[in-house]
Amino acid sequence: QVQLVESGGGLVQAGGSLRLSCAASGSIFRFNVRDWGWYRQAPGKQRELVAFITVGGNTIYADSVKGRFTISRDDAKNTLYLQMNSLKPEDTAVYYCNSRYLPYLTWGQGTQVTVSS
């Protein structure tokens, strides 16, 4: 079974930065053959995709984070990253990583990001 462990969240002031990591593991898991995404869920809202990266390294961002967030991957370490700069209070949410496409893997616990104004 695949395990996804997100980390790097925290409390930061508006305008600050955070770098999230997602470590993936599993006995028959192959990180490098998947497109991966970072998702977030704010209180009372549905989970949304904020960025994804393809096997070839192409990246796509939601309009709300374009120019501020950068997604990257290290296939040798089975790890996905999200560099978040110029954070805004509306970025406050629990952030998750997962496969870009269905079927999703089992969701991890996520990492809380809180941006104060």
Backbone bond lengths (Angstrom), bond angles and torsions (degrees), N, CA, C in turn:
res aa  C-N    CA-C-N  psi(-1)  N-CA   C-N-CA  omega(-1)  CA-C   N-CA-C  phi
1 Q - - - 1.458 - - 1.522 109.19 -
2 V 1.325 116.03 140.36 1.459 121.08 -179.32 1.520 109.91 -82.46
3 Q 1.321 114.92 139.01 1.459 120.52 176.18 1.525 109.01 -119.04
4 L 1.322 116.35 131.68 1.461 122.61 177.41 1.525 107.93 -114.46
5 V 1.314 116.28 126.12 1.462 121.02 -178.80 1.518 108.82 -126.00
6 E 1.325 115.15 112.22 1.459 121.58 178.98 1.526 109.95 -93.66
7 S 1.337 116.22 146.76 1.455 121.11 178.68 1.523 109.67 -153.85
8 G 1.328 115.66 168.58 1.451 120.46 174.32 1.515 114.70 105.42
9 G 1.310 116.90 -4.70 1.457 119.00 179.27 1.516 111.87 -72.46
10 G 1.332 115.50 177.00 1.449 120.05 179.16 1.505 111.39 165.71
11 L 1.328 114.31 -169.36 1.464 121.83 178.64 1.519 108.56 -102.00
12 V 1.312 116.85 128.47 1.452 121.50 -177.70 1.524 108.79 -142.80
13 Q 1.313 116.06 151.60 1.460 120.29 176.72 1.520 110.29 -78.87
14 A 1.299 115.71 155.84 1.460 120.61 176.20 1.531 109.44 -54.87
15 G 1.325 114.77 136.75 1.454 120.55 -176.67 1.511 113.81 93.46
16 G 1.315 116.64 -10.80 1.453 121.30 -178.55 1.519 112.92 -82.30
17 S 1.337 114.76 -175.89 1.461 121.30 -176.54 1.521 110.80 -132.99
18 L 1.321 114.37 153.48 1.451 122.55 172.31 1.524 108.12 -145.37
19 R 1.320 115.37 153.48 1.458 120.51 174.63 1.525 108.40 -123.43
20 L 1.295 115.75 117.29 1.459 121.73 179.05 1.525 110.09 -93.93
21 S 1.330 114.54 148.35 1.462 121.12 175.40 1.520 109.41 -127.39
22 C 1.313 115.22 151.58 1.458 121.61 176.27 1.522 107.21 -136.61
23 A 1.315 115.47 113.23 1.461 120.68 179.06 1.516 108.83 -99.37
24 A 1.324 115.53 128.65 1.462 120.98 -178.58 1.524 109.54 -113.18
25 S 1.322 116.52 140.15 1.461 120.44 179.79 1.523 109.88 -149.24
26 G 1.341 114.72 159.76 1.459 119.96 179.61 1.502 109.20 163.38
27 S 1.315 115.56 150.79 1.458 119.96 -171.28 1.521 113.16 -67.31
28 I 1.329 118.80 -34.72 1.462 120.28 -179.72 1.517 110.66 -120.39
29 F 1.286 114.85 26.24 1.451 121.08 -174.67 1.515 111.36 -88.31
30 R 1.326 115.96 138.89 1.454 121.03 176.40 1.514 109.63 -124.89
31 F 1.311 115.20 99.47 1.459 122.36 -177.47 1.512 111.56 -63.41
32 N 1.315 117.57 -38.89 1.457 121.24 -168.08 1.516 114.83 -75.46
33 V 1.320 118.64 -6.73 1.463 119.76 -178.72 1.522 112.28 -101.61
34 R 1.325 116.25 5.48 1.468 120.21 -176.89 1.526 111.87 -112.42
35 D 1.331 114.69 148.55 1.455 120.84 162.68 1.522 106.20 -82.57
36 W 1.336 115.76 140.16 1.468 120.11 -174.84 1.523 111.24 -123.44
37 G 1.327 113.38 151.58 1.448 118.74 -179.69 1.514 112.79 -134.09
38 W 1.315 115.15 152.87 1.462 122.60 167.08 1.524 107.46 -103.54
39 Y 1.319 113.96 133.02 1.447 121.58 -179.49 1.524 108.33 -122.72
40 R 1.311 116.29 160.69 1.460 119.07 174.24 1.519 109.67 -144.38
41 Q 1.326 113.67 153.54 1.453 120.22 178.19 1.512 109.15 -136.83
42 A 1.310 115.67 115.14 1.458 121.71 176.48 1.522 109.19 -89.19
43 P 1.327 117.71 158.48 1.467 120.71 -179.69 1.522 111.59 -55.60
44 G 1.327 115.97 129.21 1.447 120.64 177.63 1.517 115.17 76.75
45 K 1.326 117.06 5.89 1.462 120.52 -178.63 1.516 110.68 -122.08
46 Q 1.319 115.19 161.70 1.454 120.10 177.01 1.518 110.62 -77.23
47 R 1.305 115.33 155.48 1.461 120.25 175.49 1.522 108.96 -65.84
48 E 1.328 116.31 137.54 1.454 120.99 -179.19 1.518 110.46 -130.77
49 L 1.317 114.52 150.78 1.461 121.46 176.79 1.524 108.18 -83.98
50 V 1.318 117.44 127.66 1.462 119.63 179.67 1.521 112.65 -106.38
51 A 1.322 117.27 -25.35 1.463 120.00 178.99 1.515 109.09 -164.21
52 F 1.322 115.86 150.06 1.458 117.82 170.73 1.518 110.42 -144.54
53 I 1.329 114.55 160.02 1.456 121.80 -177.38 1.524 107.84 -133.95
54 T 1.316 115.52 135.34 1.459 120.21 -178.39 1.522 111.17 -86.11
55 V 1.320 114.85 172.51 1.464 120.53 176.33 1.530 109.83 -57.24
56 G 1.309 116.29 -36.78 1.452 120.58 -178.84 1.522 114.64 -82.37
57 G 1.332 116.91 -1.68 1.450 120.14 177.01 1.516 115.03 94.30
58 N 1.312 117.79 4.49 1.459 119.93 175.60 1.530 109.57 -72.67
59 T 1.325 115.94 144.44 1.466 120.29 -175.33 1.522 111.31 -125.68
60 I 1.310 114.63 145.67 1.458 122.34 177.23 1.520 108.01 -134.48
61 Y 1.340 116.08 138.97 1.460 120.81 -177.13 1.523 111.44 -126.66
62 A 1.311 114.49 148.29 1.453 118.93 170.52 1.527 108.29 -66.70
63 D 1.318 116.92 150.05 1.463 120.81 -178.72 1.520 111.63 -57.21
64 S 1.301 116.87 -33.08 1.462 121.18 -175.32 1.526 113.25 -67.93
65 V 1.328 117.11 -19.42 1.472 119.86 -177.30 1.524 112.59 -120.25
66 K 1.302 116.96 -3.85 1.465 120.82 -176.70 1.522 110.52 -59.17
67 G 1.318 115.33 132.68 1.450 120.90 -179.59 1.520 113.85 87.30
68 R 1.329 117.18 -10.22 1.462 120.76 -179.19 1.537 111.98 -116.79
69 F 1.311 116.94 -33.45 1.471 121.61 -178.14 1.524 109.81 -107.47
70 T 1.332 114.48 148.25 1.461 120.73 175.87 1.518 109.51 -134.29
71 I 1.317 116.02 122.72 1.462 121.57 177.78 1.524 108.76 -97.78
72 S 1.318 115.63 142.19 1.466 120.01 177.52 1.525 108.72 -149.44
73 R 1.316 115.34 168.06 1.457 120.35 -177.56 1.522 110.01 -141.27
74 D 1.322 115.38 148.82 1.455 121.75 173.51 1.524 106.24 -126.20
75 D 1.326 116.83 96.60 1.458 120.71 -175.26 1.532 112.19 -65.78
76 A 1.310 116.87 -28.46 1.466 119.78 178.63 1.524 111.40 -66.39
77 K 1.339 115.86 -27.74 1.469 120.62 -178.90 1.524 112.41 -105.82
78 N 1.323 116.91 3.42 1.464 120.17 -176.87 1.530 111.46 51.80
79 T 1.316 116.06 44.56 1.463 121.09 -173.72 1.520 111.16 -132.31
80 L 1.315 113.49 139.16 1.457 122.93 177.21 1.526 107.82 -112.67
81 Y 1.330 116.55 144.43 1.460 121.04 -178.57 1.527 110.94 -126.64
82 L 1.328 114.72 156.47 1.460 120.82 171.02 1.527 107.74 -140.61
83 Q 1.312 115.61 108.78 1.461 120.96 174.46 1.515 107.80 -87.25
84 M 1.310 116.41 123.00 1.462 121.51 -176.57 1.525 108.94 -118.64
85 N 1.306 115.86 116.75 1.462 122.13 179.12 1.520 110.15 -116.55
86 S 1.325 115.69 164.75 1.466 121.27 178.48 1.521 111.43 48.37
87 L 1.301 115.36 48.83 1.471 120.34 -175.44 1.519 111.30 -64.98
88 K 1.326 114.40 146.78 1.461 122.67 -179.44 1.534 109.52 -121.73
89 P 1.309 117.25 156.39 1.476 118.92 178.08 1.523 112.48 -54.95
90 E 1.317 118.09 -32.37 1.465 120.70 -179.83 1.524 113.13 -72.65
91 D 1.315 117.94 -5.48 1.460 121.23 173.70 1.533 111.37 -83.48
92 T 1.318 116.88 -5.94 1.455 120.95 179.51 1.526 110.52 -61.17
93 A 1.330 115.93 123.61 1.468 121.31 -176.41 1.529 108.68 -178.61
94 V 1.319 115.61 171.84 1.459 121.19 166.52 1.523 107.01 -91.62
95 Y 1.309 115.61 129.42 1.456 121.44 -176.96 1.526 110.50 -104.92
96 Y 1.332 114.70 136.04 1.462 122.64 -178.41 1.523 109.98 -129.47
97 C 1.308 115.30 154.43 1.460 120.07 169.49 1.523 108.18 -113.72
98 N 1.312 116.04 154.29 1.450 120.72 175.93 1.515 108.77 -172.36
99 S 1.304 114.42 172.53 1.451 120.45 174.88 1.525 109.18 -56.39
100 R 1.322 116.66 144.38 1.459 120.02 -179.89 1.524 110.81 -68.32
101 Y 1.322 116.21 -33.32 1.457 119.98 -174.00 1.522 111.30 -118.87
102 L 1.301 115.18 158.82 1.459 120.68 174.53 1.522 109.65 -67.62
103 P 1.306 117.14 149.19 1.457 127.64 -0.86 1.530 111.75 -79.23
104 Y 1.328 115.60 138.96 1.451 119.24 176.78 1.516 110.20 -70.73
105 L 1.314 114.17 152.65 1.450 120.59 170.32 1.529 107.91 -79.21
106 T 1.322 115.68 170.25 1.469 118.58 177.01 1.527 109.45 -61.36
107 W 1.310 116.10 127.35 1.460 120.10 -177.67 1.525 111.14 -67.48
108 G 1.333 115.29 142.58 1.447 120.88 174.51 1.522 110.82 -80.81
109 Q 1.325 115.38 -171.59 1.463 120.99 -179.07 1.529 111.45 -76.45
110 G 1.307 116.02 -21.11 1.453 119.43 -176.50 1.521 111.22 80.51
111 T 1.319 115.26 171.85 1.459 121.53 177.34 1.530 108.51 -132.83
112 Q 1.319 115.85 130.80 1.460 120.78 -174.87 1.527 110.86 -80.47
113 V 1.310 115.47 129.96 1.462 122.13 173.31 1.525 107.26 -117.72
114 T 1.326 115.27 123.83 1.458 120.71 178.99 1.518 108.60 -125.34
115 V 1.322 116.20 123.27 1.453 121.91 -178.82 1.528 108.44 -113.61
116 S 1.309 115.42 118.98 1.459 120.47 -179.67 1.523 110.58 -92.82
117 S 1.311 115.51 148.63 1.476 119.81 -178.30 1.525 111.19 -90.27
